Amino acid sequence: MQMANFYPGEFSWRDYLFRGKNILPEIRHQGFEPTCVFNALCTTAEIELARAAALGSPPQDMRTRLDVDSFIRDYEYISGN
């Protein structure tokens, strides 16, 4: 079932498969933490990994889940926070 688009011409991978594969990871819930950049980066990287796997011959599924908290710990360590 396709969902209605809010804007004319809007495109969402929720409604489509890429080479027969769903490339969207599960939605992340950051709660009230100010971690939107880390969540967005992880989601973007996961989409790219899934897209690259789908481009294979034959297309493969990729369900890598990056650990946002690990990125935050590394950032805090490197930045001295």
C-alpha positions in Angstrom: 0.0 0.0 0.0 1.4 3.4 -0.9 1.1 6.3 1.5 -0.2 9.6 0.2 2.5 12.2 -0.4 2.2 15.5 1.4 3.8 17.6 -1.4 3.2 17.1 -5.1 6.1 15.3 -6.6 7.3 14.0 -3.2 9.2 10.8 -3.3 9.8 8.4 -0.4 11.7 5.1 -0.3 8.9 4.0 2.2 6.8 3.3 -0.9 9.4 1.7 -3.2 12.0 -1.0 -3.3 15.4 -0.4 -4.7 16.3 -3.3 -7.1 13.8 -5.4 -5.2 15.2 -4.6 -1.7 14.0 -2.4 1.1 16.9 0.0 1.8 15.3 1.9 4.7 16.5 1.1 8.2 14.2 1.0 11.2 13.2 4.4 12.6 15.4 5.7 15.4 13.9 7.2 18.5 16.3 9.7 20.1 13.8 10.7 22.8 14.6 14.1 24.2 18.4 13.8 23.7 20.2 16.3 21.4 21.5 13.5 19.2 19.8 14.3 15.9 23.0 14.7 14.0 24.4 11.3 15.1 21.1 9.6 14.4 20.9 11.2 10.9 24.5 10.2 10.1 23.9 6.6 11.2 20.6 6.3 9.3 22.3 7.8 6.1 25.2 5.4 6.4 22.8 2.4 6.9 20.8 3.5 3.8 24.0 3.7 1.7 25.2 0.3 2.9 21.8 -1.2 2.0 21.9 0.5 -1.4 25.4 -0.8 -2.2 24.3 -4.3 -1.2 21.2 -4.1 -3.4 23.4 -3.0 -6.4 25.3 -6.3 -6.1 24.8 -9.2 -8.5 22.6 -10.7 -7.3 21.1 -8.0 -5.1 21.7 -8.7 -1.4 19.9 -7.6 1.8 22.0 -5.5 4.2 20.7 -5.0 7.7 23.7 -3.4 9.4 22.6 -1.3 12.5 25.2 1.3 13.5 25.4 2.1 17.3 24.6 5.8 17.8 25.8 5.7 21.4 29.2 4.4 20.3 29.6 7.4 18.0 28.5 9.8 20.8 31.0 8.3 23.2 33.8 8.5 20.6 32.9 12.1 19.8 32.9 13.1 23.5 36.2 11.4 24.1 37.9 13.0 21.0 36.4 16.4 21.8 37.3 16.3 25.5 33.7 16.5 26.7 
